[in-house]
Amino acid sequence: MISALIDLKRADDEGLVAQLTSQLRKLIASGRLGRDRTLPSSRRLARDLGVSRNTVTYAFEQLAAEGYLEASHGRRPVVAVDGHERAEWTGAVVSSVRSARPRLSPWASRLKQTDWPMSYQGQLKPLRPGHGDFREFPNEVWARCLRRSALGAAKRGLGPVNRARLREALAHYLATSRGVRASADQIMILPSAQAALTLIAATVVAADDEVWVEDPGYPGAVAAVRASGARVTGIRLDEQGMQRMPGLAAPKLIFMTPSHQHPTGRLMSLARRTEFLGLSRPGKTWIVEDDYDGEFHYDSRPVPALQGLDAYGCVFYVGTFSKVMTSDIRLGYLVAPPALVSTLEIAQRHIGLIAASHVQEALAEFIADGHFLAHLRRTRRLYRARRDHLVEELERQLGGKLSVEVPPGGIQLVARLKRGTADQAAVKRLVAAGVETRALSSLALGRPRDHGLLLGFAAWRESEISAAVRTMASCL
């Protein structure tokens, strides 16, 4: 009796249809139900098992669709395969799949050669760079904005991918705080700043185009343009950030972080900005300005964005909310040159770089009601104090080994090794001891000239910073 070989559990999380299908499949695959074996009718098996006829019918139909049974109207189902042959064939396929090495694109083949994103990322630990303090975020206020946005979704309908209310709020904020000159229609809302870089690269960079990036610089920009097949050239830094390289022909794209160079925190002068803008030409040379933490300036008023000086419409301006709010909000934005807006909007849909509309609407309300600026003013004061505390602790406990560069803004700083170049070995020791940092040399494109540690301070309270520096001192 086939029913004696089947054991259905009513309290199991897996439904009765799934259980019956799985058990019949195993009986056939193991050879206990051989080829040409006729099964009971659905009515008979249902009665024997104490289930509804529909349960058995659905299981038979699924197994017939998978090729285990032959079934036709008015006839009892018949086993269609030899279980041992099917098991051997399946095993052979699995074995061949495991032994074969997948063929990857050149870009994917190089992914393991980089440490971006950081390989040891997991639970956030001091002093990982690139993060603000999510514990200081007004989550209750944000939750109310999200709830109202979700409740109003039915009234709003589908609407555009880039919500008008948030675009208008951003256009006003960026004009007053960063000197960005753009209409709301030029602003695109994306899942992250990295998504914006991916969209730009896919739209304006072709295979073998040359792209300039800062060296050392942001690995995410390199990853985005290499995916398009570009030839990446690292441009060295001086005290003003990326240098202008006389004698080199202008590339297709220049990526830079002029307001707060990543990772050094250096500020590009107005003269240097004007020099790079002189290289830009519509359709020939574009500039991507990544203002990843431009909201945080502590020692002076922030320098206006490079985009605001652009007279030709050649600058992409990229920003993110993950540094100001929380990293899991997953919203970034792109201010596009006017000539490319329509093309970028089509590309945005094709690639699928679309941010949730209810989160966009909630953020628009959060900004309009003044919560965003209030939170920003508070965290500026907080992060400045934490920066100063980290600098004091490093100089007091590690002044003989590290030389600290105090950035005028941002959420991280560079501490250079005074002797030696083993910053990657130092990072391994620190990570093992519970202090997360990044080696400055790992951010270089070519042979690194800079060796040191990239340390975050914004996400950590002063007591946590002190404890982390004590651990660093014992390790170094």
PEJOTA-V328534 format. One record per residue. N is the residue number from 1. D_FIRST is the distance of its C-alpha to the first C-alpha in Angstrom with 2 decimals. Layout:
# PEJOTA-V328534
n:N d_first:D_FIRST
n:N d_first:D_FIRST
This chain:
# PEJOTA-V328534
n:1 d_first:0.00
n:2 d_first:3.81
n:3 d_first:5.39
n:4 d_first:5.53
n:5 d_first:7.37
n:6 d_first:9.59
n:7 d_first:12.63
n:8 d_first:15.14
n:9 d_first:18.62
n:10 d_first:20.79
n:11 d_first:23.99
n:12 d_first:23.56
n:13 d_first:26.34
n:14 d_first:23.96
n:15 d_first:22.74
n:16 d_first:19.21
n:17 d_first:19.38
n:18 d_first:20.55
n:19 d_first:17.94
n:20 d_first:15.00
n:21 d_first:16.96
n:22 d_first:17.73
n:23 d_first:14.32
n:24 d_first:12.94
n:25 d_first:16.26
n:26 d_first:16.00
n:27 d_first:12.66
n:28 d_first:14.53
n:29 d_first:17.79
n:30 d_first:16.65
n:31 d_first:15.36
n:32 d_first:11.76
n:33 d_first:11.14
n:34 d_first:14.11
n:35 d_first:16.70
n:36 d_first:16.22
n:37 d_first:12.43
n:38 d_first:11.89
n:39 d_first:9.86
n:40 d_first:9.25
n:41 d_first:12.64
n:42 d_first:14.03
n:43 d_first:14.65
n:44 d_first:11.18
n:45 d_first:9.66
n:46 d_first:12.91
n:47 d_first:12.65
n:48 d_first:9.34
n:49 d_first:10.94
n:50 d_first:14.35
n:51 d_first:16.17
n:52 d_first:18.44
n:53 d_first:17.65
n:54 d_first:20.27
n:55 d_first:18.46
n:56 d_first:15.55
n:57 d_first:18.24
n:58 d_first:20.39
n:59 d_first:17.77
n:60 d_first:17.06
n:61 d_first:20.86
n:62 d_first:21.57
n:63 d_first:19.34
n:64 d_first:20.90
n:65 d_first:24.28
n:66 d_first:23.66
n:67 d_first:22.81
n:68 d_first:19.18
n:69 d_first:18.01
n:70 d_first:19.90
n:71 d_first:19.90
n:72 d_first:22.37
n:73 d_first:23.22
n:74 d_first:21.56
n:75 d_first:18.92
n:76 d_first:15.33
n:77 d_first:15.42
n:78 d_first:15.34
n:79 d_first:15.42
n:80 d_first:19.18
n:81 d_first:19.96
n:82 d_first:19.57
n:83 d_first:18.52
n:84 d_first:21.06
n:85 d_first:23.83
n:86 d_first:23.33
n:87 d_first:23.40
n:88 d_first:26.53
n:89 d_first:28.15
n:90 d_first:27.63
n:91 d_first:29.00
n:92 d_first:31.96
n:93 d_first:32.83
n:94 d_first:32.78
n:95 d_first:34.88
n:96 d_first:37.39
n:97 d_first:37.69
n:98 d_first:38.46
n:99 d_first:41.01
n:100 d_first:42.83
n:101 d_first:45.73
n:102 d_first:45.88
n:103 d_first:49.05
n:104 d_first:50.92
n:105 d_first:54.01
n:106 d_first:57.29
n:107 d_first:57.39
n:108 d_first:53.91
n:109 d_first:54.74
n:110 d_first:57.67
n:111 d_first:55.86
n:112 d_first:55.27
n:113 d_first:58.97
n:114 d_first:59.90
n:115 d_first:59.31
n:116 d_first:58.98
n:117 d_first:57.33
n:118 d_first:57.97
n:119 d_first:55.18
n:120 d_first:55.38
n:121 d_first:54.99
n:122 d_first:52.78
n:123 d_first:54.08
n:124 d_first:57.71
n:125 d_first:60.17
n:126 d_first:63.98
n:127 d_first:65.75
n:128 d_first:63.43
n:129 d_first:65.54
n:130 d_first:64.87
n:131 d_first:63.77
n:132 d_first:65.42
n:133 d_first:64.68
n:134 d_first:61.82
n:135 d_first:62.64
n:136 d_first:65.89
n:137 d_first:64.32
n:138 d_first:64.56
n:139 d_first:60.83
n:140 d_first:61.25
n:141 d_first:63.60
n:142 d_first:61.32
n:143 d_first:58.32
n:144 d_first:60.34
n:145 d_first:61.19
n:146 d_first:57.55
n:147 d_first:56.51
n:148 d_first:59.25
n:149 d_first:58.39
n:150 d_first:54.71
n:151 d_first:55.68
n:152 d_first:58.08
n:153 d_first:55.69
n:154 d_first:54.95
n:155 d_first:58.69
n:156 d_first:59.43
n:157 d_first:56.82
n:158 d_first:55.93
n:159 d_first:59.46
n:160 d_first:60.57
n:161 d_first:58.85
n:162 d_first:62.00
n:163 d_first:62.90
n:164 d_first:66.52
n:165 d_first:67.22
n:166 d_first:66.31
n:167 d_first:68.16
n:168 d_first:71.29
n:169 d_first:71.09
n:170 d_first:70.69
n:171 d_first:73.55
n:172 d_first:75.86
n:173 d_first:74.78
n:174 d_first:75.07
n:175 d_first:78.46
n:176 d_first:79.95
n:177 d_first:78.42
n:178 d_first:78.12
n:179 d_first:80.54
n:180 d_first:77.85
n:181 d_first:79.10
n:182 d_first:76.29
n:183 d_first:75.24
n:184 d_first:71.95
n:185 d_first:70.64
n:186 d_first:70.95
n:187 d_first:68.55
n:188 d_first:64.85
n:189 d_first:62.32
n:190 d_first:59.72
n:191 d_first:57.01
n:192 d_first:59.38
n:193 d_first:62.59
n:194 d_first:60.57
n:195 d_first:59.01
n:196 d_first:62.58
n:197 d_first:63.49
n:198 d_first:60.45
n:199 d_first:61.43
n:200 d_first:65.04
n:201 d_first:64.15
n:202 d_first:61.78
n:203 d_first:64.49
n:204 d_first:67.74
n:205 d_first:66.93
n:206 d_first:66.20
n:207 d_first:65.38
n:208 d_first:68.40
n:209 d_first:70.27
n:210 d_first:72.12
n:211 d_first:71.39
n:212 d_first:73.51
n:213 d_first:72.01
n:214 d_first:73.61
n:215 d_first:73.45
n:216 d_first:72.24
n:217 d_first:70.35
n:218 d_first:67.14
n:219 d_first:64.15
n:220 d_first:62.27
n:221 d_first:64.97
n:222 d_first:64.73
n:223 d_first:60.95
n:224 d_first:61.34
n:225 d_first:64.02
n:226 d_first:62.52
n:227 d_first:59.35
n:228 d_first:61.62
n:229 d_first:62.98
n:230 d_first:66.34
n:231 d_first:68.76
n:232 d_first:69.36
n:233 d_first:72.81
n:234 d_first:73.40
n:235 d_first:76.79
n:236 d_first:78.43
n:237 d_first:79.63
n:238 d_first:83.00
n:239 d_first:84.12
n:240 d_first:83.49
n:241 d_first:79.98
n:242 d_first:79.20
n:243 d_first:82.25
n:244 d_first:83.63
n:245 d_first:83.62
n:246 d_first:86.72
n:247 d_first:86.31
n:248 d_first:82.60
n:249 d_first:81.81
n:250 d_first:80.05
n:251 d_first:76.23
n:252 d_first:73.80
n:253 d_first:72.68
n:254 d_first:74.06
n:255 d_first:71.88
n:256 d_first:73.81
n:257 d_first:73.81
n:258 d_first:77.53
n:259 d_first:77.65
n:260 d_first:75.89
n:261 d_first:75.02
n:262 d_first:71.63
n:263 d_first:71.73
n:264 d_first:75.45
n:265 d_first:76.28
n:266 d_first:79.45
n:267 d_first:81.05
n:268 d_first:82.16
n:269 d_first:85.75
n:270 d_first:86.87
n:271 d_first:88.76
n:272 d_first:85.68
n:273 d_first:83.57
n:274 d_first:86.21
n:275 d_first:86.27
n:276 d_first:82.54
n:277 d_first:82.76
n:278 d_first:85.42
n:279 d_first:82.80
n:280 d_first:80.45
n:281 d_first:80.59
n:282 d_first:78.33
n:283 d_first:75.81
n:284 d_first:77.06
n:285 d_first:76.79
n:286 d_first:74.73
n:287 d_first:74.76
n:288 d_first:71.83
n:289 d_first:73.09
n:290 d_first:70.42
n:291 d_first:71.72
n:292 d_first:68.76
n:293 d_first:70.56
n:294 d_first:73.75
n:295 d_first:73.70
n:296 d_first:74.72
n:297 d_first:78.40
n:298 d_first:80.26
n:299 d_first:83.75
n:300 d_first:84.97
n:301 d_first:84.04
n:302 d_first:81.29
n:303 d_first:82.53
n:304 d_first:81.62
n:305 d_first:78.80
n:306 d_first:79.62
n:307 d_first:78.08
n:308 d_first:80.92
n:309 d_first:83.47
n:310 d_first:81.75
n:311 d_first:83.98
n:312 d_first:82.00
n:313 d_first:78.46
n:314 d_first:77.01
n:315 d_first:75.46
n:316 d_first:71.87
n:317 d_first:71.72
n:318 d_first:68.48
n:319 d_first:67.70
n:320 d_first:64.92
n:321 d_first:64.28
n:322 d_first:62.16
n:323 d_first:65.28
n:324 d_first:66.91
n:325 d_first:63.93
n:326 d_first:60.61
n:327 d_first:58.83
n:328 d_first:55.61
n:329 d_first:57.37
n:330 d_first:56.81
n:331 d_first:59.76
n:332 d_first:62.46
n:333 d_first:64.95
n:334 d_first:66.93
n:335 d_first:70.36
n:336 d_first:70.50
n:337 d_first:73.64
n:338 d_first:74.42
n:339 d_first:74.07
n:340 d_first:70.43
n:341 d_first:69.02
n:342 d_first:67.37
n:343 d_first:65.92
n:344 d_first:64.54
n:345 d_first:62.92
n:346 d_first:61.07
n:347 d_first:60.08
n:348 d_first:58.90
n:349 d_first:56.34
n:350 d_first:55.29
n:351 d_first:54.66
n:352 d_first:53.11
n:353 d_first:55.58
n:354 d_first:55.44
n:355 d_first:55.98
n:356 d_first:54.28
n:357 d_first:56.54
n:358 d_first:56.19
n:359 d_first:57.33
n:360 d_first:60.27
n:361 d_first:61.29
n:362 d_first:61.02
n:363 d_first:63.21
n:364 d_first:65.74
n:365 d_first:66.08
n:366 d_first:66.27
n:367 d_first:69.18
n:368 d_first:70.91
n:369 d_first:71.00
n:370 d_first:72.69
n:371 d_first:69.91
n:372 d_first:69.63
n:373 d_first:73.34
n:374 d_first:73.52
n:375 d_first:70.68
n:376 d_first:72.30
n:377 d_first:75.70
n:378 d_first:74.22
n:379 d_first:72.19
n:380 d_first:75.21
n:381 d_first:77.18
n:382 d_first:74.29
n:383 d_first:73.48
n:384 d_first:77.15
n:385 d_first:77.49
n:386 d_first:74.41
n:387 d_first:75.78
n:388 d_first:79.08
n:389 d_first:77.41
n:390 d_first:75.35
n:391 d_first:78.50
n:392 d_first:80.43
n:393 d_first:77.74
n:394 d_first:77.38
n:395 d_first:81.16
n:396 d_first:81.53
n:397 d_first:78.76
n:398 d_first:78.37
n:399 d_first:81.68
n:400 d_first:82.44
n:401 d_first:79.27
n:402 d_first:78.46
n:403 d_first:80.64
n:404 d_first:79.39
n:405 d_first:79.89
n:406 d_first:80.15
n:407 d_first:78.74
n:408 d_first:80.46
n:409 d_first:77.09
n:410 d_first:73.36
n:411 d_first:70.71
n:412 d_first:71.00
n:413 d_first:73.74
n:414 d_first:74.45
n:415 d_first:75.63
n:416 d_first:76.94
n:417 d_first:77.11
n:418 d_first:80.76
n:419 d_first:80.14
n:420 d_first:77.50
n:421 d_first:74.74
n:422 d_first:71.61
n:423 d_first:70.29
n:424 d_first:66.72
n:425 d_first:66.68
n:426 d_first:68.11
n:427 d_first:65.36
n:428 d_first:62.68
n:429 d_first:64.40
n:430 d_first:64.79
n:431 d_first:61.19
n:432 d_first:60.04
n:433 d_first:62.41
n:434 d_first:61.12
n:435 d_first:63.75
n:436 d_first:62.54
n:437 d_first:65.14
n:438 d_first:65.49
n:439 d_first:67.66
n:440 d_first:70.37
n:441 d_first:70.21
n:442 d_first:66.54
n:443 d_first:67.78
n:444 d_first:70.12
n:445 d_first:69.45
n:446 d_first:71.59
n:447 d_first:73.21
n:448 d_first:73.49
n:449 d_first:76.97
n:450 d_first:75.98
n:451 d_first:74.24
n:452 d_first:73.39
n:453 d_first:70.88
n:454 d_first:69.75
n:455 d_first:69.43
n:456 d_first:68.23
n:457 d_first:70.09
n:458 d_first:69.17
n:459 d_first:65.80
n:460 d_first:67.14
n:461 d_first:69.28
n:462 d_first:72.40
n:463 d_first:71.01
n:464 d_first:68.01
n:465 d_first:70.38
n:466 d_first:72.55
n:467 d_first:69.63
n:468 d_first:68.36
n:469 d_first:71.83
n:470 d_first:72.14
n:471 d_first:68.91
n:472 d_first:70.31
n:473 d_first:73.52
n:474 d_first:71.73
n:475 d_first:69.67
n:476 d_first:72.57
